[in-house]
Amino acid sequence: MSRFRLRPAVSTLAIALAFGPLGVLAQTAPLVAARPVDIRIAEQPLAQALDDLARQTRLELMVQHSLVAGKTAPAVSGRLTPQQAVERLLAGTGLSADVTGTILTIKPASPTSGQSAPATLAMVPVTAQYERSPITEQSESYTTTGITIGRMQQSLRETPQSVTVVTRQQMNDQVLTSVDQVMAQATGVTKSQRNFGSHQFAIRGFTVNDENYLLDGIPGMLYNIGGWVPVDTAIFDRVEILRGAAGMVVGAGDPSGAINLVRKRPRADKHFDVTATVGSWDRYRAEVDTGGPLNAEGTVRGRVVAAYDDRNYFYDVSHSRQPLFYGVIDADLGRDTTLTVGARRQENRINGYWLFGLPRYTDGSALNVSRSTSLAQDWNRHHATATEVFGELEHRFDRDWKARLTVNRTESSVEQKVGIARGAVNPVTGVGTRLFSTQFKDLDVTSTGLDANVGGSFTAFGGRHQVLIGATSVRQNYFNQTVSSALGSAVDINNPNPSAVPEPLSPAWTFQDRQNDRRYSLYASSRLQLAEPLHLLLGGRFNWIDFKSRDQISGNRTEYKESGEFTPYAGLVFDVNRQWSLYGSYADTFAPQSQYRTAAGSVLPPAVGSNIEAGVKGELYEGRLNVSAAVFHTKKNGVAVLDAANPDGCPSGGATSSCYLSGSTLRSRGFEVEATGEVLPGWQVAAGYTYVSSRDNAGETISAETPHHLLRVSTNYRLPGDLNDWTLGGGVSAQSRYSYFAADNTAVRMGTGGRAVFDLRASYRVNRQWTVGLNIGNLFDKTYYAMLGELRRGNYYGEPRSATLVVRGSF
């Protein structure tokens, strides 16, 4: 393949990010009051209706509370300007409204001609500057006004680390129905293939492990969501992806980042939304999302999401079915207390499950076979289930302080029977791959998490400050039993037979691993205003880990502990003005290594990962567009390496009999630029470019699948005027070439050339209720390998050109 050069694209994006916002500002300054948005407000007390309007239109509400007390507002829905919507809410109340810039002011209506105004006390406006909601659904936006990944809500501009938010609108537009699809579209994220189909991602060259995922802010709740137990995105409002060390959020883990999956919550308005999807390779999907107030007062609200996905794939043999059910209820126990309870049940059943992908030729080059080639047997199967229940109790002491208690329990299970084909292929004879064995797996994982925190803001020393203090407990019980049976049948890679061997019976288990993982932490974070334009962010987490593993057949044990390991976090944000900030930050994480012993018998200390970052962020057009640029240096010190002078005979108690040293350092550095949100009225963009260079002690890259250059762009534009019912969009995912020495033959280098894969989409709003859209993936039908593994296995073609028709209804 020819080498793909990104430099022109990179230069263009950098110039656009640097000067585009200023040029747009010079051309247009759209008035918020004149900009139509989709409004959905239920019949309810006027005060609450005005709050909903402010949230949906991103306005700041100024009102004297006595003016709206005891008044009721009618239901208002439709695509309206804020001025039109508020006029409907205030009809018959004797009140009027004024929308100036981003301020919505409610005041008594002027008396009609010939009438004298009633005697009233002079109005003393009370500024109710609402907490800007980070909720992204119904916003039609590719950005958000706030993030909650650190549990203390703040805007992207106020966060001194790189964060990408994939919103509900972007997921809908690109038809991203699983978390791994979302990750594959995010700035700076690459996908790798490891561990028997248990796929993982990498950020800045470091692996995103299960510990790096959070569910509504709690870590350790999801097991292998990128591979064996995928999660449907129909239940999420947004996905927040923090890049770099996230010790303040997760404590233990690689310095890759943290991914916070934020669930949908009940809405104040009644709604019934349906989506039907038909796509290439017999893909059929249906979604229903409905809910609203469950009582007349609106103090109890509910929501149900159900989905069913049935599909084949572009490669042969495999067929999957994936049903989903999600339900959640919010109940106001009082004016200041809200209880949330919910549950999720999801299954993923794949017949003809393909575990290892394709091999390569023995010289490292790619196979010249059809993209539909599959080496799976038709009796292969994979069945994963996830059952989850959760609850949250929030109490608001006043407008500045709140306490929250959250509990989550997830039970996941995986059953597999897979014929494993592997073996590098001789480029002359075409032989080498064999159906090596059948693996049987039965796995159960139960995770229970508890988080309690209290936080708020206060004024002291002439500044406004925020603080959050909390504790987290996560327990995970894991039981895995496996066995393999020999096959040894040759495979013709040019004409594979999915019925080559009969389905074998499962023999007795040969491996039964039971693990108990206990993690506890105490954390605190603060945002201190040192001066009007300068904020200092400080935080830290004390972590305790107790891990035990035992093979119940062989008796082999692994244990490790960490007590009171501290992961600090510090950041400085300087506000140049209301739109722009400069920032710098430091954060670290740790990876336990006490399962390894030195020749002297002592346990290895944790490997410490850190991230140093500096950059500039902009929040433009009242928060509708966020831009950023950052440089970073990420490393992981003290990684365990085999002690070559003492390879065996270490004191008992470690995970192996080999001796280890804390001798390796992994490094990555680079820079990023990103822009998300509305660059012009009706034009949404999510664009990011990453340059990263990584090295280990030997000078090799630390992440084989992480290219130096990575560009991700997605955009959508609603046409103006008479064509306003049409929306056009598209995107590109582009990266430079990469190569590395094959793990199963370090004398052979394998790699792939650079590529750019384009997508195109269009949608038409038939009426207020119905929209029809068509998405074309891989528009130019680019043939490429999306993931590389080894010579003998783990290589996957990227998806060919595809078409997806989506019909959405909203009532």
C-alpha atoms as one frame of an Amber mdcrd trajectory, in Angstrom:
protein
   0.000   0.000   0.000   1.133   3.519  -0.608   1.871   5.701   2.336  -0.933
   8.095   3.190   0.232  11.578   4.158  -1.840  13.601   6.588   0.140  16.816
   6.596  -2.150  18.831   4.275  -5.220  17.722   6.225  -3.528  18.477   9.513
  -2.515  21.949   8.365  -6.005  22.693   7.110  -7.600  21.613  10.383  -5.117
  23.543  12.490  -5.745  26.733  10.500  -9.492  26.233  10.709  -9.368  25.747
  14.469  -7.042  28.672  15.002  -8.704  31.247  12.770 -12.092  29.822  11.844
 -13.893  30.921  15.022 -12.589  34.457  14.682 -13.678  34.583  11.054 -17.118
  33.298  11.920 -17.428  35.831  14.696 -16.666  38.556  12.217 -19.298  37.271
   9.802 -22.195  36.462  12.114 -23.350  36.936  15.676 -26.657  35.037  15.784
 -29.136  36.207  18.359 -30.229  33.477  20.709 -33.775  34.834  20.781 -34.155
  34.405  17.024 -32.724  30.898  16.767 -35.387  28.146  16.601 -34.812  25.042
  18.710 -36.887  21.968  19.505 -38.893  22.751  22.636 -40.644  20.087  24.702
 -42.127  21.286  27.982 -44.903  19.472  29.858 -47.852  21.141  31.595 -46.548
  21.961  35.070 -45.951  24.786  37.551 -44.710  27.899  35.784 -41.483  28.084
  37.780 -40.484  24.592  36.719 -41.552  25.218  33.123 -39.329  28.300  32.933
 -36.431  26.293  34.339 -36.998  23.655  31.636 -37.096  26.360  28.974 -33.835
  27.853  30.229 -32.188  24.427  30.140 -33.413  23.553  26.663 -32.436  26.921
  25.183 -29.281  27.453  27.282 -30.470  30.793  28.614 -29.884  32.336  32.013
 -33.158  32.985  33.822 -33.810  36.215  35.737 -37.097  36.217  37.671 -38.647
  37.360  40.930 -39.935  34.155  42.496 -43.125  35.750  43.817 -44.158  36.581
  40.236 -44.448  32.922  39.208 -45.531  31.357  42.499 -48.841  29.490  42.219
 -49.062  29.843  38.437 -49.316  26.964  35.973 -47.911  26.793  32.462 -49.408
  24.876  29.542 -47.536  22.232  27.587 -45.401  23.753  24.832 -43.663  21.787
  22.098 -42.357  22.315  18.606 -39.496  24.056  16.863 -39.731  27.559  18.278
 -37.541  30.500  19.108 -37.057  31.077  22.858 -39.196  34.232  22.571 -42.059
  32.302  20.972 -41.852  29.527  23.548 -41.828  31.811  26.581 -44.773  33.798
  25.226 -46.814  30.587  25.095 -45.782  29.666  28.632 -46.781  33.096  29.969
 -50.111  33.379  28.131 -52.798  34.546  30.573 -50.409  34.987  33.511 -50.095
  38.782  33.356 -46.358  38.404  32.808 -44.102  39.170  29.884 -40.607  38.189
  28.906 -37.573  39.757  27.354 -34.758  37.757  25.752 -31.564  39.753  25.359
 -28.435  37.868  24.392 -28.387  34.883  26.753 -30.553  36.465  29.467 -34.258
  35.623  29.818 -36.011  38.165  32.065 -39.556  37.652  33.399 -41.479  40.770
  34.465 -45.059  42.040  34.891 -46.814  42.779  31.613 -47.202  46.464  30.695
 -50.733  47.831  31.406 -52.980  48.299  28.395 -53.755  51.807  27.119 -56.220
  53.756  29.243 -55.672  51.644  32.340 -53.600  52.499  35.306 -51.114  50.001
  36.535 -52.014  48.297  39.796 -50.084  49.437  42.800 -47.246  47.037  43.428
 -43.984  47.023  45.227 -41.003  47.767  43.051 -39.711  44.602  41.442 -36.401
  43.389  42.763 -35.133  40.895  40.165 -33.473  37.784  41.572 -30.915  36.305
  39.209 -31.473  32.567  39.059 -28.432  31.594  37.060 -29.353  27.958  36.618
 -26.793  25.225  36.694 -26.217  24.563  33.022 -27.308  21.014  32.416 -24.775
  18.676  30.807 -27.644  16.645  29.305 -27.184  16.457  25.543 -30.363  14.846
  24.213 -32.774  17.266  22.521 -29.930  19.776  22.204 -29.185  18.854  18.551
 -25.591  19.602  19.507 -22.213  17.914  19.115 -21.003  19.478  22.351 -22.201
  20.013  25.912 -22.220  22.835  28.432 -20.889  20.630  31.211 -19.269  17.301
  32.078 -19.593  15.099  35.163 -16.699  12.687  34.741 -15.152  13.930  37.984
 -18.555  14.107  39.770 -18.028  17.855  40.224 -19.795  19.412  37.242 -17.829
  21.904  35.194 -17.572  23.022  31.609 -15.038  21.722  29.114 -13.242  25.087
  29.225 -12.938  24.846  33.006 -11.394  21.336  32.838  -7.580  21.388  32.588
  -7.344  18.093  30.690  -8.357  16.943  27.228 -11.949  15.698  27.197 -14.141
  14.635  24.285 -17.908  14.289  24.672 -19.784  12.164  22.156 -23.328  13.490
  22.460 -26.676  11.834  21.914 -27.078  13.781  18.656 -23.761  12.557  17.260
 -24.582   8.960  18.205 -27.923   9.290  16.416 -26.457  10.918  13.311 -23.691
   8.347  12.893 -25.851   5.399  14.056 -23.356   4.519  16.819 -25.211   1.749
  18.638 -22.412   0.262  20.755 -19.728   1.714  23.006 -16.930   0.305  20.847
 -18.358   2.209  17.846 -18.380   5.411  19.902 -14.781   4.882  20.972 -13.726
   4.218  17.383 -15.052   7.686  16.385 -13.529   9.631  19.291 -10.482  11.893
  19.091  -7.211  10.128  19.869  -8.633   6.619  20.397  -7.436   3.523  18.507
  -8.696  -0.050  18.672  -6.482  -3.052  19.284  -7.119  -6.802  19.358  -6.080
  -8.917  22.290  -7.128 -11.744  24.600  -9.300 -14.167  22.620 -11.604 -11.544
  21.123 -11.626  -9.397  24.244 -10.940  -6.221  22.274  -9.473  -3.155  23.942
  -8.701   0.436  23.012  -5.642   2.636  23.432  -5.298   6.364  24.142  -1.941
   8.101  23.741  -0.395   4.642  23.373  -1.677   3.248  26.684  -4.339   0.593
  27.103  -7.876   1.366  28.214  -8.645  -1.446  30.659 -11.921  -2.269  32.392
 -10.844  -0.124  35.357 -10.769   2.926  33.078 -14.513   2.765  32.390 -17.064
   4.477  34.627 -20.832   4.160  34.758 -22.396   7.419  35.925 -19.072   8.208
  37.576 -18.442   4.874  39.337 -15.451   2.802  38.103 -15.218  -0.972  37.824
 -18.854  -1.626  36.950 -18.541  -2.921  33.394 -16.716  -6.026  32.244 -15.106
  -6.181  28.814 -17.579  -3.887  27.045 -15.335  -3.554  23.991 -15.397  -7.279
  23.274 -17.288 -10.007  25.064 -20.064  -8.035  26.815 -20.859  -5.034  24.575
 -23.201  -2.310  25.817 -25.897  -0.771  23.621 -25.732   3.037  23.511 -29.535
   3.423  23.346 -29.486   3.900  27.132 -26.869   6.672  27.207 -27.193  10.433
  26.979 -23.499  10.959  26.287 -20.034   9.397  26.547 -17.327  11.520  28.210
 -13.758  10.526  27.267 -10.892  12.018  29.279  -7.451  11.493  27.756  -4.364
  11.036  29.900  -3.870   9.871  33.478  -7.142   9.948  35.430  -6.029   9.087
  38.948  -8.532  11.523  40.433 -11.321   9.512  38.813 -10.194   5.874  38.745
  -7.011   5.644  40.875  -5.636   2.328  39.650  -5.201   1.779  35.933  -3.129
   2.768  32.942  -2.513   6.504  32.243  -4.648   6.216  29.119  -7.740   8.035
  30.321 -11.234   7.482  31.664 -14.512   6.851  29.857 -17.684   7.897  31.659
 -20.931   6.441  30.297 -23.838   8.637  31.390 -27.264   7.017  31.401 -30.457
   8.615  30.180 -32.774   9.813  32.940 -36.534  10.450  32.888 -37.671  13.659
  31.231 -40.261  16.123  32.509 -42.273  15.895  29.293 -44.210  12.969  27.902
 -42.528  11.458  24.887 -42.674   8.423  22.655 -39.759   7.974  20.291 -39.280
   5.106  17.859 -36.386   4.261  15.554 -36.238   1.607  12.839 -32.976   0.748
  11.093 -32.348  -1.389   8.021 -28.815  -1.873   6.764 -26.410  -3.845   4.639
 -25.856  -7.525   5.322 -29.413  -7.990   6.597 -29.106  -5.654   9.549 -32.455
  -4.891  11.249 -32.857  -2.852  14.391 -35.773  -1.338  16.302 -35.766   1.040
  19.302 -38.519   2.422  21.512 -37.826   5.209  24.019 -40.816   6.442  26.005
 -41.590   8.089  29.315 -42.672  11.178  31.185 -44.487  12.142  34.397 -46.185
   9.228  36.189 -48.406  11.362  38.418 -50.353  14.595  38.026 -47.836  16.630
  40.026 -44.909  15.432  37.928 -42.975  14.431  41.049 -42.571  10.856  39.782
 -41.122  10.392  36.306 -40.268   7.265  34.387 -38.544   6.128  31.240 -38.289
   2.848  29.331 -35.873   2.055  26.504 -36.141  -1.190  24.546 -34.135  -2.259
  21.513 -33.621  -5.337  19.379 -30.748  -5.724  16.930 -30.586  -8.606  14.428
 -27.761  -8.709  11.927 -25.327 -10.585   9.741 -21.831  -9.240   9.047 -19.777
  -8.455   5.968 -17.794 -11.634   6.660 -19.373 -15.059   6.332 -20.962 -17.369
   8.919 -21.603 -14.954  11.842 -25.083 -13.837  12.857 -26.022 -11.960  16.034
 -29.135 -11.048  17.995 -29.063  -8.423  20.722 -32.141  -7.562  22.804 -32.047
  -4.722  25.364 -34.380  -3.475  28.081 -33.742  -0.435  30.291 -36.047   1.224
  32.786 -35.510   4.115  35.204 -37.686   6.114  37.636 -37.008   9.474  39.298
 -39.098  10.288  42.380 -39.038  13.616  44.217 -39.284  12.621  47.874 -39.504
  16.283  48.741 -38.567  19.627  47.280 -34.866  18.926  47.827 -34.560  15.127
  47.644 -34.717  12.875  44.573 -34.532   9.080  44.441 -33.568   7.285  41.229
 -33.880   3.536  40.651 -33.319   1.635  37.432 -32.401  -1.634  35.750 -30.884
  -2.904  32.510 -30.958  -6.324  30.849 -28.988  -6.970  27.693 -28.052 -10.084
  25.751 -25.660 -10.686  22.888 -26.016 -14.023  21.123 -23.704 -14.719  18.168
 -23.870 -17.885  16.104 -20.780 -18.568  14.020 -18.695 -16.464  16.433 -15.331
 -15.582  14.887 -12.702 -15.329  17.572  -9.261 -14.680  16.119  -9.636 -13.077
  12.713  -7.236 -13.782   9.870  -3.561 -14.774   9.922  -0.887 -13.186   7.710
   1.790 -14.571   5.438   5.005 -15.714   7.108   6.874 -12.736   5.608   4.488
 -10.311   7.408   2.425  -9.263   4.391  -1.367  -9.309   4.418  -3.411 -12.157
   2.980  -4.862 -11.550  -0.463  -8.305 -12.976   0.274 -11.848 -11.643   0.055
 -13.084  -9.373   2.835 -15.955 -11.814   3.349 -13.516 -14.581   4.339 -14.243
 -16.102   7.739 -12.427 -18.968   9.423 -15.254 -19.599  11.896 -17.098 -22.886
  12.181 -20.871 -22.724  11.944 -21.215 -24.364  15.377 -19.174 -21.601  17.029
 -21.237 -19.624  19.491 -20.986 -16.755  21.947 -23.701 -15.842  24.432 -23.227
 -12.882  26.779 -25.736 -11.407  29.212 -25.642  -8.402  31.528 -28.181  -7.687
  34.272 -27.834  -4.414  36.119 -29.713  -2.621  38.890 -28.828   0.791  40.276
 -30.073   3.478  42.612 -29.196   7.040  43.532 -30.342   9.305  46.333 -29.587
  13.015  45.990 -30.330  15.697  48.558 -29.871  19.407  47.846 -29.161  21.391
  50.993 -29.507  24.682  49.097 -28.617  25.920  45.624 -24.914  25.502  46.440
 -24.567  22.140  48.243 -25.743  18.629  47.577 -25.046  15.091  48.777 -25.352
  11.986  46.630 -25.354   8.252  47.399 -25.108   5.870  44.422 -25.169   2.066
  44.306 -24.787  -0.173  41.254 -24.749  -3.951  40.806 -23.965  -5.680  37.509
 -24.000  -9.416  36.803 -22.343 -10.468  33.552 -21.924 -13.924  32.069 -20.230
 -15.309  28.959 -20.551 -18.737  27.368 -18.368 -19.668  24.405 -17.691 -22.651
  22.190 -15.184 -21.631  19.531 -13.121 -23.483  16.979  -9.795 -21.658  16.874
  -8.037 -21.281  13.519  -4.529 -19.922  13.567  -1.130 -20.237  11.933   0.916
 -18.035   9.583   0.500 -18.886   5.892   3.324 -19.794   3.544   3.047 -17.277
   0.656   4.145 -19.928  -1.886   2.191 -23.016  -0.816  -0.750 -21.276   0.869
  -0.661 -23.676   3.818   0.015 -23.153   7.488  -3.334 -22.277   9.063  -5.084
 -25.045  10.988  -8.175 -25.484  13.099  -5.971 -25.763  16.141  -8.463 -26.481
  18.927 -11.880 -25.832  20.372 -12.106 -23.572  23.386 -15.008 -23.849  25.807
 -15.560 -21.013  28.262 -18.049 -20.345  31.044 -17.515 -17.030  32.824 -19.484
 -15.110  35.479 -18.628 -11.650  36.831 -20.526  -9.801  39.559 -19.608  -6.177
  40.303 -21.015  -4.105  43.157 -20.177  -0.432  43.525 -21.030   2.183  46.109
 -20.179   5.877  45.994 -21.047   8.621  48.469 -20.047  12.251  48.113 -20.952
  15.739  49.219 -20.009  18.910  47.406 -20.832  22.499  46.829 -19.533  26.018
  46.533 -18.731  28.780  49.005 -17.282  32.276  49.116 -14.076  33.015  51.001
 -11.023  35.298  50.682 -12.748  37.269  47.952 -13.317  34.299  45.645 -15.867
  31.648  44.810 -14.714  28.084  45.449 -15.999  24.543  44.874 -15.190  21.393
  46.815 -16.183  17.722  46.641 -15.410  14.963  49.149 -16.370  11.328  48.755
 -15.669   7.614  49.094 -16.017   4.695  46.677 -16.187   0.946  47.205 -16.097
  -1.535  44.308 -16.189  -5.308  44.704 -15.885  -7.746  41.838 -16.260 -11.525
  42.014 -15.058 -13.430  38.966 -15.324 -17.123  38.098 -13.963 -18.515  34.845
 -13.723 -22.128  33.754 -12.230 -23.174  30.429 -11.070 -26.257  28.561  -9.658
 -26.876  25.096  -9.885 -29.961  22.867  -7.493 -30.639  19.994  -8.657 -30.465
  16.374  -5.635 -30.182  14.088  -7.486 -29.888  10.761  -5.873 -27.960   7.906
  -7.664 -24.826   6.625  -7.766 -23.695   3.010  -7.699 -19.892   3.440  -8.919
 -19.380  -0.126 -11.919 -21.653   0.336 -12.621 -22.119   4.049 -15.287 -24.634
   5.038 -17.501 -23.596   8.018 -18.562 -27.259   8.407 -15.088 -28.760   8.173
 -15.362 -30.646  11.462 -18.381 -31.804  13.464 -19.274 -29.960  16.643 -17.235
 -31.486  19.484 -18.559 -32.317  22.920 -17.177 -30.434  25.889 -14.701 -32.399
  28.020 -14.169 -31.842  31.735 -12.927 -28.372  32.774  -9.144 -28.077  33.093
  -9.009 -24.534  34.466 -11.283 -22.973  37.088 -10.193 -19.526  38.215 -11.969
 -17.737  41.036 -11.033 -14.100  41.689 -12.032 -11.629  44.375 -11.126  -8.011
  43.729 -11.816  -5.381  46.426 -11.106  -1.699  45.787 -11.768   1.185  48.153
 -10.907   4.849  47.872 -11.297   8.198  49.560 -11.167  11.232  47.303 -11.411
  15.004  47.407 -11.292  17.650  44.723 -11.515  21.417  44.726 -11.656  24.369
  42.373 -10.238  27.426  44.105 -10.486  30.955  42.758  -7.091  32.511  43.473
  -8.015  35.665  41.575 -10.827  36.706  39.291  -9.237  35.137  36.191  -7.231
  32.357  37.902  -8.449  29.005  39.272  -6.419  26.288  40.969  -7.754  22.733
  40.829  -6.423  20.351  43.454  -7.451  16.828  44.259  -6.324  13.397  45.187
  -7.419   9.869  45.918  -6.253   7.327  48.491  -6.627   3.801  47.126  -6.764
   0.368  48.733  -6.726  -2.856  46.672  -7.043  -6.457  47.825  -6.913  -9.036
  45.013  -6.998 -12.837  45.345  -7.083 -15.442  42.570  -7.017 -19.248  42.778
  -7.188 -21.986  40.174  -9.421 -24.517  41.895  -7.966 -27.402  39.851  -4.219
 -26.780  40.010  -4.299 -24.859  43.289  -2.153 -22.024  41.883  -2.744 -18.718
  43.660  -2.117 -15.063  42.940  -2.522 -12.341  45.553  -1.608  -8.697  45.775
  -2.458  -5.714  47.914  -1.962  -1.982  47.849  -2.726   0.141  50.887  -3.250
   3.879  50.887  -1.692   4.471  47.462  -2.139   8.185  46.708  -2.850   9.552
  43.231  -2.681  13.370  43.108  -4.181  15.774  40.630  -3.452  19.472  40.085
  -4.436  21.972  37.435  -4.289  25.695  36.815  -6.777  27.558  34.590  -6.271
  31.176  33.589  -9.277  32.903  32.008  -8.017  35.190  29.290 -11.595  36.401
  28.886 -15.093  34.919  29.013 -14.379  32.745  25.978 -10.734  31.644  26.240
  -8.615  29.932  28.898  -5.038  28.755  29.233  -4.367  25.696  31.374  -1.775
  23.279  32.677  -2.247  20.082  34.684  -0.594  17.071  36.287  -2.278  13.768
  37.160  -1.101  10.254  37.845  -2.322   6.691  38.279  -0.788   3.439  39.465
  -0.817  -0.209  38.410  -0.389  -2.832  41.187   2.621  -5.156  40.776   2.784
  -6.863  44.153   2.015 -10.181  42.418   5.656 -10.124  41.256   8.677 -10.816
  43.455  12.290  -9.755  43.260  15.202 -12.166  43.699  15.400 -10.937  47.297
  11.785 -11.964  47.904  10.240  -8.496  48.157   7.153  -7.498  46.199   7.432
  -4.994  43.382   6.071  -1.504  44.047   3.294  -0.195  41.809   4.109   1.143
  38.359   3.214   4.835  38.377   1.704   6.497  35.315   1.594  10.270  34.945
   0.347  12.882  32.516   1.594  16.463  32.120  -0.482  18.630  29.821  -0.819
  22.259  28.796  -3.120  23.948  26.359  -5.730  26.490  25.396  -9.514  26.109
  25.362 -12.276  28.227  23.938 -16.011  28.285  24.679 -17.633  30.270  21.878
 -21.164  31.358  20.952 -22.511  31.046  24.517 -21.088  27.519  24.804 -22.397
  26.166  21.507 -18.836  25.628  20.217 -15.868  24.284  22.201 -12.321  24.309
  20.790  -9.031  23.211  22.321  -5.361  22.613  21.602  -2.990  20.743  23.930
   0.497  19.306  24.235   1.040  16.288  26.492   3.707  14.016  27.934   2.489
  10.708  29.366   4.655   8.007  30.912   4.569   4.917  33.074   7.551   4.311
  35.378   8.716   1.168  37.126   7.021  -1.384  34.890   7.906  -4.974  35.812
  10.493  -6.696  33.594  11.944 -10.178  33.846  15.165 -10.364  35.876  17.495
 -11.979  33.323  20.083 -12.756  36.029  17.512 -14.645  38.119  14.973 -16.099
  35.686  13.638 -18.836  37.986  13.467 -19.977  41.571  12.042 -16.840  43.148
  10.549 -17.150  46.630   6.999 -18.516  46.662   4.036 -16.244  46.892   4.301
 -14.496  43.539   2.220 -15.008  40.420   5.082 -16.992  38.815   8.368 -18.562
  39.877  10.286 -16.003  37.794  11.989 -12.996  39.334  11.226  -9.435  38.247
  12.664  -5.947  38.464  11.080  -2.499  38.312  13.064  -1.523  35.299  10.997
  -0.293  32.374   9.637   3.136  31.454   6.986   3.681  28.796   6.619   7.157
  27.289   4.362   8.959  24.859   4.181  12.598  23.861   2.357  14.653  21.295
  -0.299  17.281  20.728  -4.015  17.483  19.909  -6.468  19.979  18.466 -10.227
  19.594  18.649 -13.439  21.458  17.842 -16.953  20.321  18.771 -20.302  22.045
  18.434 -21.983  24.603  16.199 -19.623  26.589  13.971 -22.509  28.314  12.138
 -26.279  28.167  12.711 -27.358  24.614  11.871 -23.796  23.349  11.241 -22.528
  20.848  13.836 -18.926  19.596  13.822 -16.922  17.115  15.874 -13.311  17.221
  14.669 -10.053  16.205  16.299  -6.457  15.599  15.257  -3.858  13.769  17.374
  -0.129  13.410  16.925   1.519  10.900  19.269   4.963   9.345  19.466   5.611
   6.553  21.984   8.676   4.573  22.994   9.737   1.894  25.455  13.273   1.346
  26.765  14.221  -0.515  23.584  13.015   2.317  21.367   9.962   0.456  20.070
   6.446   1.854  20.126   4.472   0.919  23.233   1.237   0.494  21.279   1.536
  -1.346  18.003  -1.790  -0.095  16.622  -1.344   3.588  17.536  -0.295   5.632
  14.476   1.603   8.913  14.696  -1.225  10.850  13.014  -4.933  10.356  13.631
  -7.765  12.539  12.304 -11.463  12.147  13.117 -14.130  14.452  11.669 -17.918
  14.231  11.715 -20.216  17.018  10.581 -23.918  17.699  10.016 -25.552  20.737
   8.388 -29.244  21.652   8.368 -29.908  23.590   5.197 -31.387  27.099   5.549
 -34.607  28.610   4.231 -37.011  26.503   2.192 -34.586  23.563   2.384 -34.629
  23.527   6.192 -36.149  20.037   6.296 -32.968  18.606   4.757 -29.803  17.785
   6.701 -26.545  16.768   5.027 -23.511  15.341   6.768 -20.442  13.209   6.523
 -17.134  12.405   8.092 -13.663  10.988   7.707 -11.434   8.784   9.831  -7.842
   9.038   8.648  -4.524   7.848  10.007  -0.910   7.399   8.972   0.863   4.075
   8.488   2.357   2.021  11.302   4.408  -1.168  11.643   5.933  -3.334  14.359
   7.769  -6.591  14.898   5.401  -9.552  15.058   4.967 -10.911  18.582   5.180
 -14.506  17.349   8.277 -13.903  15.198  10.334 -10.888  16.215  12.465 -11.192
  13.075   9.470 -10.222  10.907   7.935  -6.775  10.753   4.254  -6.349   9.876
   2.211  -3.222   9.334  -0.364  -1.346   7.313  -0.377   1.779   5.174  -2.115
   5.037   5.925  -5.782   5.375   5.071  -8.729   7.721   4.940 -12.247   6.302
   5.202 -15.126   8.638   4.315 -18.786   8.507   5.323 -21.790  10.371   3.911
 -25.342  10.869   5.187 -28.522  12.781   4.491 -31.844  13.053   6.285 -35.230
  14.569   5.518 -37.782  15.781   8.075 -41.076  14.579   6.630 -43.127  16.460
   9.236 -42.942  17.328  12.930 -43.030  13.655  13.879 -41.058  11.741  11.248
 -37.516  11.892   9.873 -35.892   9.587   7.313 -32.137   9.309   6.922 -29.599
   7.397   4.831 -26.014   6.758   5.942 -23.287   5.500   3.608 -20.258   4.068
   5.370 -16.850   3.743   3.675 -18.146   5.771   0.749 -15.291   4.891  -1.625
 -15.196   1.216  -0.526 -11.642   1.441   0.791 -10.048  -1.975   1.385  -7.892
  -1.942   4.516  -7.072  -3.808   7.705  -8.737  -2.146  10.679  -6.701  -4.114
  13.237  -3.469  -6.081  13.155  -2.495  -8.786  15.608   0.192 -11.401  14.951
   1.375 -13.469  11.997  -0.738 -16.413  13.082  -3.961 -14.588  14.050  -5.742
 -11.380  15.023  -5.988  -9.457  11.725  -9.340  -7.910  10.741 -10.513  -6.212
   7.571 -12.279  -2.888   7.884 -15.950  -2.823   6.965 -16.673  -2.385   3.220
 -19.096   0.187   1.857 -22.437  -0.082   3.608 -25.842   1.575   3.528 -28.112
   2.161   6.522 -31.653   3.525   6.317 -32.983   5.067   9.547 -36.559   6.135
  10.216 -37.223   8.116  13.413 -40.548   9.099  14.912 -41.118  11.421  17.853
 -44.494  11.943  19.509
